[in-house]
Amino acid sequence: MTGTVTISLKDYHKLVESKTNLDTLKDNTAYSIKELQVFLSFICSRKDINTHIDEFNRQSKRSNIVIQNGKAVIQKKDEKNRI
């Protein structure tokens, strides 16, 4: 289906600005996730926190923390496998 929409120039600029803001938010979120993974990896190398990670994974509805070769990885849970 094709069509056209007429919006004001002011609303168009708000739309363009919101795309820029979304891109910035996505970049900042990805950066934060990587920093959290580095922090968790550091903590795992200093102390055995596997029981805490297991408990987090059991309670979390949206993500899992997995330790792979001494590095923590935060993974999004599969939508199909949610309880």
N, C-alpha and C positions, 0 to 999 in steps of 0.2 A: 504494500500500500504506500503510495506516495502522496504528498500534499505539501502545503506551505503553511507557515505560521508567521504572523506579523507581530513583532514585539518592539517596544520602544528602544531607542539607542541606549538609554540609561540601563534598562533591564539586560540588554545584550552585554554591556560592559560588566555588569554584575555577574552574569553567567561566565564570561571569560575569566574574571577574577576568581570565581569559585573553583574553576578548574585548576588554576595556579595554586590556590590554597590546598586543594585536595592533593595535588602532586607533592607539595611540601610536606603535608601531613603523612603521606605514604612513605616518603624518604625518611622522615624523622622516626616513624614507627619502625621501619626496617633497621635503622641505625640503633635504636633502643633495644630491639630484640637481639642484635648481635652483641651489644654491650652486656646485656643480661646473661647471654650464653657464656661470654668470657668470664664474668663474675662467678657464675655457677661452676664453671670448669675450675676456676681458682679454688673455690670453696671445696669442691670434691677432691682436689689434690691435697688438701690440708686435713680433711676430716671425712669420716664415713657418714654420708648423709643419705644413703640409699633408702633407709626406712622412711625418711621424710619425703623423698622423691616419690616413692611408692604411694604414700598417703596422699600427696598432692595429686598424682595421676588418678588415684581412685576417686577423689572428690571433684576434680576439674571436669567441667562439661565441654570445654572447648579446646584444650591443649594437653599435651603430654610432654614431659621432660624425659629425654632419653640420653644416657651416657654412652658415647661411642668412642672407644680408644682414648678414654680420659677427657673427652670434650663433651660438654653439655649441649644438647640440641633441643630447641623448643619446637615441637611439631603441632600443627593443627590437627585435631581429631577429625576423622572421616565422618561426614554428616550421616552416612548410612549406619554407622556403628554406634551412634549415640543411644543411650538408654532412655 
